[in-house]
Amino acid sequence: MSVQDERLRRLLGGDEIAWLVDRARRRLEQGKPLTGTVTLTTATSAQRRAAEVLLGRRAGAGSSLSVSLDEVDRILRAGGVTAGGLHEAVVRLRGPIRDQAGEKAAQAAAWERAFARLDALIADRPELSGWRSWLESTGLVRRLTPTAQEARILLDRLSAVLERLPSPGTPLGRLAAETCADAHALDEGRPLATLALSAARALSGLPHAGEGGADARRSAWAAVGVHLDDLSSLVLCLGLPGDGHSPTGRMLSAARAAGEPCVLTLRQLRRHEAPLRADLVRICENPVVVAAAADELGASCPPLVCGGGRPSAAVWRLLDLLAAGGAAFAYHGDFDWGGIAIAAAVHERLGFLPWRFDTASYQAVPSSAPLSGQVRPTPWDPELGIAMEGRGVRVEEELVLAELIADLVPKGGGRH
């Protein structure tokens, strides 16, 4: 060991002065200069003596101990201990200095690259901007992927999925296979599925985190046209005329004759290729309307389809078959912004006459339930959206259930 090394060890290598070397190293790692004063608030007598040996003078009194880094640097240089002063001393005692600032900047750049494709997509999809902010504030991506490199792969796949949404009538497995080359990439519990499902909720105006459970997951995917499988996507209806030429047609005929609601799967409706014939088909949002209509009217109930909230792929398939058969539609739903969004989707795809779903009907129902959420347009009655925003209350379908059932009573007919 050289003389300089021995002197350096004697001045700064002991345990009693290690706190000062550690403070200096931390400053270097943070990219800060070795200037100013460092203070040890509760110094022992041994630590004070070590500082006095280093400085060559008394190091003050009291419990705290303050040392000037500029003075230490000058002492090391002037005494020939280290030509590079305190910086060189720290390196010789502790090893190479990490560039934490540089590492932090490189890491930030890597994360920015990871989000690059997704951010470019969101620039053209403003409806996802709030969701993107939510991702950032919750740190969800960083919790799902430990490194920026892994995150980039995940987010690029997510972008490929979002470029396809909404995607009406698409099975989830097919969407995963076509966008990620992995039919199970969007299976529940996979990181990509977690992110994609939150984006699907955002596209549908639902809370990004959403509710747990299979039904909530199925509804969120259905809102962007994606179904989990042909058997889990369902539609509830009552009084639809069937036919004797297909299994689905015979099921509808039997249910109508019995006055009972009928639940059809997407599988059944996909296998039924012929249009379904009906004149006017009423659409409601909530199953309670169908249940009440079956109880009150039974076999005399005219054609009624329940959207069940966000229409599933089965709902859309049934409505498309009815539209192909020449049916006209009348629609009623909840007077809240979620209900308005559902109605707007039906109106855009099929068109409809409002069924007690206009400004006058909204204003006529007493309600004190507060209206919240994002304002939505009401193209079938532009004044409705203005009235809802001004009044600020929501009106649920159940509040006008008696009126809806009365509308379904056939002219010249009666109830059960």
Salt bridges, closest charged atoms under 4 A:
ASP5 OD1 - ARG92 NH2 2.31
ASP22 OD1 - ARG94 NH2 3.04
GLU29 OE2 - ARG25 NE 3.29
GLU71 OE1 - ARG57 NH2 2.84
ASP73 OD2 - ARG77 NE 2.76
GLU88 OE2 - ARG92 NH1 3.13
GLU103 OE1 - ARG98 NH2 2.60
ASP119 OD1 - ARG132 NE 2.64
GLU127 OE2 - ARG125 NE 2.85
GLU136 OE1 - ARG132 NH1 2.93
GLU163 OE1 - ARG117 NH2 3.32
GLU178 OE1 - ARG164 NH2 2.86
ASP182 OD2 - ARG190 NH2 2.99
ASP187 OD2 - HIS184 ND1 2.81
ASP215 OD1 - ARG218 NH1 2.89
ASP230 OD1 - HIS227 NE2 3.27
ASP230 OD1 - ARG270 NE 3.67
GLU296 OE1 - ARG415 NH1 3.21
ASP320 OD2 - ARG349 NH2 2.54
GLU396 OE2 - ARG394 NE 3.43
GLU397 OE2 - HIS332 ND1 2.92
ASP407 OD2 - ARG356 NE 2.61
